[in-house]
Amino acid sequence: MADQLGSRKLLKTFLLLGLVSVAASLLASPALCQSLTSERPILWKKTLTAAAKGTRISLPKAILDEIEADPDNCLDPRPGDTVKADGYRARRRNLVLIVVWGKSSCFCSPTGNCQFWIFQSRHGKYEAVLQTGMVREFGFLPTATNGLPDVVLWSHDSGQRFPGALWKFNGREYAAECSWEIVSSYKDVANGGIAEWEESHVESNSCNLKLIPEREKPKRQDTPRK
């Protein structure tokens, strides 16, 4: 009888350890971790910071040769305008991405929206995984899809509307998944002064994720002591 009780206890212990092991392996699996991290809300203001862009770099000649614009598509081009672009390097473990953000009339519209590329660096070669236009700002998110970080691209619509879009890697290239607008209102100032910002809020959010903050107003200034 004592041997049977001991065997049952030992069997229960092994079963419990097995369940714990399976649970741990599931939680550690990349697919599950990715699905869990993809549920995080989008802290959209952080995508507008320098830290979300990566490290500024001089672009490799191989990339400059690939993006070089046709002078006929430029408005009064100056020397160097056909390859004038900002470069950034974003690292994620062993992954290296090179961002190219056009910065001349060859790449940008009068509203400041510009052509934009992301290249993946592999074995000394650069493979374009995103090429699009109408980009005013950008920033990477901490989440990733199919091994590459998610990215938010912003464009300039008007002084009141700032559209943003979430792009994810589908295994071959980045594709836009959903979008939204940050809409701001301003208060007119007498005598033609600069309009004062009143508030901003999220509209037309087609993402399943919440954008934070959803609404914000200027912080009240402390009343100076007399």
N, C-alpha and C positions, 0 to 999 in steps of 0.2 A: 504493500500500500504506500509506504513512504517513497519507494522508488518510482511508483506511478505519479505521485504528487510532484516529485522532483522533476520528472520528465515533462509534465504539463507546464510547470513553471519555466523550465528551460525553453520549451517550445514557444510559450508566450513571449519570452524575452527575445527570441530570434525573430518572431513575427513583428514585434514592436520595432526592433532595430532595422528590419527590412523596410517597414513603412517609413521610418525616419529617413533612411537612405534614399528611397524613391522620391520622397517629398523634396529632399535637399537637391537631388539631381534635376528635378523639374524646375525648382526655383533658380537653379544655376544655368538652365538651358538658355542659349542666346535668343531663341525664338520667343520664349516666354518673357525674358527680360526686355526684349524689344517691344513686345505688346504692352507690357506694363509701363515702360517709359513713354510710349506713345500716348498714354492717357494723361500725361501731365498737361496742365494748362499752359498756354503760350504767354510768357511774360514779354509782351510785344515791345515794351520800351527798352528792354535789354538788347534787342536786336539792332537798335540804333546806336549802340555804344561802340567805341573803338575795339574793346576787348572781344566783341562778337565777330569781328572781321578777320582776326588773325594778325600776323606780323607783316608790316610793310616791307616789300622787297623790290629790287630791280628785276624786271621781267627778263627771262632768258631769251636769247636771240631767236631760238627756234619758235617760241610763241609769238614774238613780235613779227616774224616773217609770216606766220599763219594768219594773224589778225589784220595785217597791213591793209589800210583802206585804199580805194581807188580815188586819186585826187579829184576826179570829175564829180565825185559824190560829196566833196567838201565845200564849205562856204568860205571863200577867200583863204585857202590853206596857207599856213606859214611853215617854214622848214620844221620837220619833225611831227607835224600834226597828224600825218597818216598813221603814226604808230604811238601817238600820245595816249597813255593809259596808266592808271594806277594798278599796282600789283600787290597782292597779299598772299601769304602762305598760311594755310590752316593745317595743323597736324592733329591726328587722332591715332595714338599708338604708332603703328607702322605705316599708317596711311598719310599721304601728303597730297593736298589739293592746292592748286594755284588759281587764284581769282584774278580776272582781268576786267577792269572797269574803265570803259572808254572816257576820255576827258578832253575832247576837242570837237570842233564843228563837224569833223569827219564821222564822229560816233554819236553825237548828242543833238537833241532837238532844242529849239529855243527855250523850252520850258525846263530844261535841265535833266530830262530823261535820256539815258545813254545805253549803248549796247553793252552787253555783259556776258562774260564767259566763265565757266569753271573747268579747269583741266585737272585730270588725275595723273600724277607723276608715277610712272611705272618703268623700272629698269632703264632710267635715263631718257625715256620718251614721254611725251605729253599727249594724253588722249582727251579730247573735248567731251565732257559729259553734260554740259549745259551751254546753250547759246541762245540768248534772247535779247530783246530790246526794252526800251521804256523803263529803265531802272534808275531810280533816284537815290536809293539807299539799300543796304543789304545787311544781313547778319545771320550767323549760324546759330542753331539751337543746340542744346545739350543732347537731344534725342537723335537717333539714327535709324535709317531704314535700309535694309540690304547692305549694311556695312558702311554706308556713307552718311555723314551728318545731314539732318534736315536744315533747310535754309529758308529764310523769309526775304522776299524781294518787295521793295516799296517803289511806288511811282508817284509823280507829282501830278495831281489832277487840277486842283485849284488851291487858293489860299485857305479854303475851308475843308477840303476833302483830301485825304492822304490814303489811297488804296494800298493794301498789303496782300500778299499771297504766300501760302505755304507750299514749298516745293519739296518733293521727296524723290529719292533715287529708286527706280523701278528694276534695277539689276542691269540696265543698259545705259540709261540716261536719266537726268532729272525731269520730272513732269509736275506741272501745277496740280495740286490736289484740291485746294479750296482757297477762299479769299474773304476779305472784309474791307471795311473802310473806317478810318478814324476821322470823325466829323467834329470840327471845332466851330465855336461861335465867338464873335468878337463884339465889343462895345465901341461905338463910335465916340471919338474924342473931339471936343470943340476946337475950332481954329485949325482944323486940318492936321491935328496931331496923330501920332501912331495909334492905331486901334488897340484897345486893351483886350487881352484874351479873357474870356469868361468861363468856358468849360469845353471839355472834349469827351466824346463817348464813342462806343463801337456801334456800327450799323452794318446791316447786310452780311452778317457772319454766316458763311456757308459751311464752316468747319464743325466737326463734332466736338471740338475742344473749346473751352472757355478762354477768352482773351482777358488778361488781367493787366492793368485795371480796366474795368468795363466803363467807368466814368471817373473823371477827375476834374477838380477845380483848383484855381490858384490857392496856395496856402495863405491864410490871413497873416498879415504882418503884425507883430506885436506893437502895441501902442507905446510910443516912446515916453519915458518918464519925464515929467517936467522938473 
